[in-house]
Amino acid sequence: MATSTLIQYLETEQKDGFGATVAVGAATMNRRQTEIFLAGEAVLVGDCVSLDLSQAADGDKAVHIVKADSGTATDRCPVGVVLRSAENDGSLAAGSRIEVVVRGVCEANVAAHAAGDVLGMTAVPGQLDTVAAATDAQVAIGIDGAGAPGLATVYVRGAF
């Protein structure tokens, strides 16, 4: 994994090049861990993604991602949630570099759920829903709940 978890910046302000104090900002996600993957298919921000186990080479299986889907055997290894494109043009198309939250807070594509529900992948590609059984892959915990499918804040549990 490329992201380091050894040093986490927790300060709320810092000094600029002239010695003046500047705010770092409350939106800084110092506890979120992300990784860059290659999209095996087009994805959307918030999609739950899986390693693409349909890749021929074992090394490629750990580099390529597709939308997580409990109904497809090669898409059942969830690693996190799409945060954004890592491309200069913002592309989320197949072959693009994608930044994925593998642990921490982000917005995810979820079905209706309550705050505190444990969420896992479903047969709807890319969507998280309340887990039905203890043996289901647990990907995230709902933070704010959602009354209908769409984007909601979750904590990705960090299984990757």
Residue frames as qw, qx, qy, qz and C-alpha x, y, z in Angstrom:
[[0.000, 0.890, 0.456, 0.000, 0.00, 0.00, 0.00],
 [0.453, 0.479, 0.006, 0.752, 1.28, 3.40, -0.90],
 [0.270, -0.794, -0.044, -0.543, -0.35, 5.55, 1.78],
 [0.384, 0.157, -0.688, 0.596, 1.56, 5.97, 5.03],
 [0.538, -0.705, -0.361, -0.289, -0.30, 5.85, 8.33],
 [0.675, -0.151, -0.391, 0.607, 2.79, 6.54, 10.42],
 [0.171, -0.164, -0.168, 0.957, 2.54, 10.36, 10.46],
 [0.001, -0.715, -0.654, -0.246, -0.81, 12.12, 10.75],
 [0.157, 0.230, -0.091, 0.956, -0.95, 15.89, 10.76],
 [0.264, -0.625, -0.727, 0.110, -3.32, 17.04, 13.52],
 [0.190, -0.301, -0.171, 0.919, -2.58, 20.76, 13.76],
 [0.258, 0.776, 0.569, -0.085, -5.32, 23.28, 12.97],
 [0.206, 0.972, -0.069, -0.089, -2.94, 26.06, 11.93],
 [0.830, -0.018, 0.141, 0.540, 0.55, 26.45, 10.50],
 [0.160, -0.747, 0.154, 0.626, 3.12, 29.13, 9.56],
 [0.711, 0.688, 0.133, 0.058, 3.44, 30.28, 5.97],
 [0.755, 0.286, -0.031, 0.589, 6.74, 31.23, 4.29],
 [0.103, 0.662, -0.103, 0.735, 6.59, 34.71, 5.85],
 [0.203, 0.037, -0.735, 0.646, 5.97, 33.51, 9.41],
 [0.485, -0.137, 0.063, -0.862, 2.28, 34.42, 9.46],
 [0.334, 0.069, 0.896, -0.284, -0.17, 31.96, 11.03],
 [0.498, 0.105, -0.448, -0.735, -2.63, 30.42, 8.57],
 [0.750, -0.054, 0.470, -0.463, -5.50, 28.02, 9.23],
 [0.127, -0.166, 0.933, 0.294, -5.16, 24.50, 7.88],
 [0.557, -0.024, -0.337, -0.759, -8.93, 24.06, 7.79],
 [0.614, -0.132, 0.622, -0.468, -11.41, 21.77, 9.45],
 [0.864, 0.362, -0.029, -0.349, -12.11, 19.91, 6.20],
 [0.271, 0.583, -0.766, -0.008, -8.64, 18.37, 6.14],
 [0.949, -0.162, -0.069, -0.261, -9.10, 14.62, 6.44],
 [0.042, 0.677, -0.717, 0.158, -5.91, 13.66, 8.26],
 [0.548, -0.185, 0.771, -0.268, -7.40, 10.34, 9.38],
 [0.837, 0.435, 0.142, -0.298, -8.62, 9.25, 5.94],
 [0.429, -0.371, 0.721, 0.398, -6.47, 6.75, 4.04],
 [0.708, 0.599, 0.034, -0.373, -6.68, 6.60, 0.26],
 [0.565, -0.200, 0.681, 0.421, -5.08, 4.52, -2.47],
 [0.414, 0.548, -0.323, -0.652, -4.84, 4.98, -6.24],
 [0.632, 0.111, 0.764, 0.060, -6.21, 2.19, -8.45],
 [0.104, 0.152, -0.603, -0.776, -6.88, 1.77, -12.18],
 [0.647, 0.229, 0.319, -0.654, -10.55, 1.62, -13.18],
 [0.287, 0.009, 0.918, 0.275, -11.52, -1.63, -14.90],
 [0.081, 0.634, 0.694, 0.332, -14.80, 0.02, -15.86],
 [0.057, -0.545, -0.035, -0.836, -16.41, 3.46, -15.58],
 [0.391, -0.432, -0.697, 0.418, -17.16, 4.34, -11.93],
 [0.131, -0.812, -0.209, -0.529, -18.85, 7.21, -10.11],
 [0.034, 0.401, -0.543, 0.737, -17.82, 9.19, -7.05],
 [0.598, -0.250, 0.383, -0.658, -19.26, 7.35, -4.04],
 [0.883, 0.118, -0.372, -0.260, -19.30, 3.89, -5.63],
 [0.717, -0.463, 0.520, -0.036, -18.18, 0.98, -3.49],
 [0.606, 0.604, -0.486, -0.179, -15.43, -0.72, -5.48],
 [0.926, -0.233, 0.296, 0.016, -13.88, -4.17, -5.49],
 [0.245, -0.488, 0.715, 0.436, -10.58, -5.55, -6.71],
 [0.730, 0.428, -0.224, -0.484, -11.12, -6.76, -10.28],
 [0.612, -0.306, 0.729, -0.008, -10.57, -10.49, -9.85],
 [0.819, 0.505, 0.266, -0.064, -11.30, -11.08, -13.56],
 [0.196, 0.853, -0.465, -0.134, -7.82, -9.75, -14.45],
 [0.912, 0.238, -0.329, 0.046, -5.50, -12.48, -15.80],
 [0.517, 0.341, -0.538, 0.572, -2.34, -11.57, -13.86],
 [0.541, -0.562, -0.552, 0.296, -2.41, -11.71, -10.06],
 [0.328, -0.219, -0.119, 0.911, -0.62, -8.35, -9.82],
 [0.137, -0.254, -0.389, -0.875, -3.30, -6.76, -12.01],
 [0.455, -0.560, -0.680, -0.128, -6.01, -8.09, -9.68],
 [0.468, -0.556, -0.384, 0.570, -4.58, -5.87, -6.90],
 [0.211, -0.182, 0.150, 0.949, -4.32, -2.77, -9.13],
 [0.221, -0.232, -0.532, -0.784, -7.61, -2.71, -11.05],
 [0.218, 0.238, 0.693, -0.644, -11.00, -1.96, -9.50],
 [0.219, -0.333, -0.672, -0.624, -14.62, -2.37, -10.60],
 [0.525, -0.387, 0.091, -0.753, -17.94, -1.60, -8.92],
 [0.148, -0.126, 0.924, -0.331, -18.45, -4.05, -6.04],
 [0.691, 0.008, -0.293, -0.661, -21.28, -6.47, -6.83],
 [0.511, -0.256, 0.757, -0.315, -22.34, -9.36, -4.61],
 [0.844, 0.344, 0.285, -0.297, -23.96, -11.02, -7.63],
 [0.696, 0.649, -0.305, 0.050, -20.70, -11.32, -9.62],
 [0.916, -0.301, -0.062, 0.258, -18.00, -13.69, -8.34],
 [0.663, 0.218, -0.028, 0.716, -15.10, -11.58, -9.68],
 [0.005, -0.619, -0.011, -0.785, -16.43, -8.33, -8.10],
 [0.701, -0.616, -0.314, -0.175, -16.82, -9.53, -4.48],
 [0.702, -0.179, -0.273, 0.633, -13.60, -8.22, -2.93],
 [0.007, -0.947, -0.200, -0.251, -14.56, -4.70, -1.75],
 [0.633, 0.027, -0.230, 0.739, -11.68, -2.33, -0.94],
 [0.153, -0.378, -0.269, 0.872, -13.38, 1.03, -0.43],
 [0.281, 0.813, 0.477, -0.180, -15.30, 3.94, -1.89],
 [0.507, 0.453, 0.247, 0.691, -14.43, 6.14, -4.89],
 [0.254, -0.660, -0.237, 0.666, -13.37, 9.59, -3.67],
 [0.315, 0.842, -0.081, -0.430, -12.39, 11.25, -6.96],
 [0.830, 0.517, -0.040, 0.205, -10.46, 10.90, -10.17],
 [0.593, -0.593, 0.232, 0.493, -6.67, 11.01, -9.87],
 [0.567, 0.373, 0.428, 0.597, -6.43, 12.17, -13.50],
 [0.157, -0.208, 0.010, 0.965, -5.78, 15.78, -14.52],
 [0.260, -0.167, -0.488, -0.816, -8.96, 15.76, -16.61],
 [0.495, -0.100, 0.462, -0.729, -11.13, 14.36, -13.79],
 [0.647, 0.123, -0.598, -0.456, -11.96, 11.19, -15.75],
 [0.593, -0.229, 0.664, -0.394, -13.67, 8.26, -14.03],
 [0.816, 0.372, -0.246, -0.367, -13.71, 6.14, -17.20],
 [0.979, -0.079, 0.123, 0.140, -12.24, 2.67, -17.65],
 [0.748, 0.341, -0.077, 0.565, -8.44, 2.85, -17.58],
 [0.037, -0.825, 0.123, -0.550, -8.37, 6.03, -15.46],
 [0.382, 0.070, -0.686, 0.615, -6.49, 6.37, -12.20],
 [0.498, -0.646, -0.358, -0.455, -9.02, 6.53, -9.34],
 [0.035, 0.348, -0.643, 0.682, -8.51, 7.68, -5.73],
 [0.672, -0.373, -0.584, -0.262, -10.33, 5.31, -3.38],
 [0.388, -0.590, 0.440, -0.555, -10.96, 5.77, 0.36],
 [0.653, 0.044, -0.755, 0.036, -9.78, 2.52, 1.95],
 [0.454, -0.451, -0.641, 0.424, -10.33, 3.78, 5.51],
 [0.120, -0.188, -0.207, 0.952, -12.05, 6.88, 6.91],
 [0.296, 0.626, 0.507, -0.513, -14.98, 9.21, 6.40],
 [0.016, -0.107, 0.553, 0.826, -16.41, 9.94, 2.93],
 [0.639, 0.279, 0.170, -0.697, -19.68, 10.04, 1.01],
 [0.174, -0.096, 0.949, 0.243, -20.85, 6.77, -0.51],
 [0.536, -0.038, -0.482, -0.691, -23.61, 5.48, -2.77],
 [0.081, -0.004, 0.905, -0.417, -25.98, 3.82, -0.27],
 [0.342, -0.469, -0.717, -0.386, -29.47, 2.39, -0.03],
 [0.465, -0.682, -0.010, -0.565, -31.84, 3.60, 2.70],
 [0.686, -0.094, -0.607, 0.390, -30.32, 2.91, 6.12],
 [0.449, -0.878, -0.141, -0.080, -30.09, 4.27, 9.67],
 [0.079, 0.798, -0.507, 0.315, -27.11, 5.93, 11.33],
 [0.472, -0.480, 0.700, -0.240, -24.90, 3.25, 12.86],
 [0.942, 0.220, 0.173, -0.187, -25.94, 0.51, 10.43],
 [0.463, -0.390, 0.680, 0.415, -23.16, -1.75, 9.19],
 [0.628, 0.645, -0.043, -0.433, -23.08, -1.52, 5.39],
 [0.565, -0.203, 0.722, 0.343, -21.89, -4.00, 2.79],
 [0.144, 0.232, -0.608, -0.746, -21.90, -4.46, -0.96],
 [0.655, 0.310, 0.484, -0.491, -25.11, -5.51, -2.69],
 [0.585, 0.292, 0.681, 0.329, -26.24, -6.95, -6.01],
 [0.286, 0.944, 0.162, 0.017, -26.67, -3.32, -7.16],
 [0.751, 0.205, -0.065, 0.624, -23.15, -2.60, -8.52],
 [0.270, 0.414, -0.162, 0.854, -21.39, 0.10, -6.49],
 [0.452, -0.599, -0.057, -0.658, -24.13, 0.51, -3.88],
 [0.156, 0.127, -0.833, 0.515, -23.85, -0.20, -0.14],
 [0.629, -0.440, -0.293, -0.570, -26.76, -1.44, 1.96],
 [0.576, -0.514, 0.486, -0.409, -27.34, -2.77, 5.48],
 [0.206, 0.297, -0.930, -0.069, -25.68, -6.19, 5.80],
 [0.783, -0.190, -0.275, -0.524, -28.12, -9.08, 5.98],
 [0.949, -0.249, -0.181, 0.069, -25.88, -11.61, 7.71],
 [0.506, -0.779, 0.310, 0.202, -22.75, -11.62, 9.83],
 [0.737, -0.055, 0.507, 0.444, -20.94, -13.38, 6.97],
 [0.449, 0.840, 0.234, 0.193, -21.59, -10.52, 4.49],
 [0.573, 0.181, -0.075, 0.796, -18.57, -8.38, 3.61],
 [0.233, -0.875, -0.328, 0.269, -18.70, -5.38, 5.94],
 [0.529, 0.481, 0.125, 0.688, -17.42, -2.30, 4.13],
 [0.064, 0.382, -0.130, 0.913, -18.61, 0.75, 6.10],
 [0.145, -0.509, -0.722, 0.446, -20.73, 2.12, 8.93],
 [0.050, 0.739, 0.419, 0.525, -23.45, 4.67, 8.18],
 [0.280, -0.049, -0.376, 0.882, -22.79, 7.96, 9.96],
 [0.242, 0.115, 0.150, -0.952, -25.87, 10.03, 9.17],
 [0.436, 0.374, 0.794, -0.198, -28.34, 7.55, 7.71],
 [0.161, 0.154, -0.467, -0.856, -30.37, 8.01, 4.54],
 [0.587, 0.272, 0.508, -0.569, -34.08, 7.70, 3.83],
 [0.802, 0.559, 0.123, -0.173, -33.59, 6.89, 0.15],
 [0.836, 0.070, 0.222, 0.497, -30.81, 5.66, -2.12],
 [0.272, 0.923, -0.046, 0.268, -28.13, 8.27, -2.85],
 [0.488, 0.413, -0.477, 0.603, -24.98, 9.73, -1.34],
 [0.622, -0.753, -0.081, -0.199, -24.61, 9.63, 2.45],
 [0.028, 0.741, -0.604, 0.292, -21.70, 9.97, 4.87],
 [0.971, -0.169, -0.169, -0.025, -20.09, 6.70, 5.94],
 [0.303, -0.737, 0.603, 0.025, -16.97, 5.48, 7.71],
 [0.815, 0.357, -0.448, -0.083, -15.09, 2.97, 5.53],
 [0.834, -0.530, 0.131, -0.077, -13.84, 0.26, 7.90],
 [0.039, 0.789, -0.611, -0.058, -10.46, -0.39, 6.32],
 [0.933, -0.062, 0.351, -0.058, -10.44, -4.03, 5.30],
 [0.737, 0.642, -0.137, 0.163, -7.87, -3.39, 2.53]]
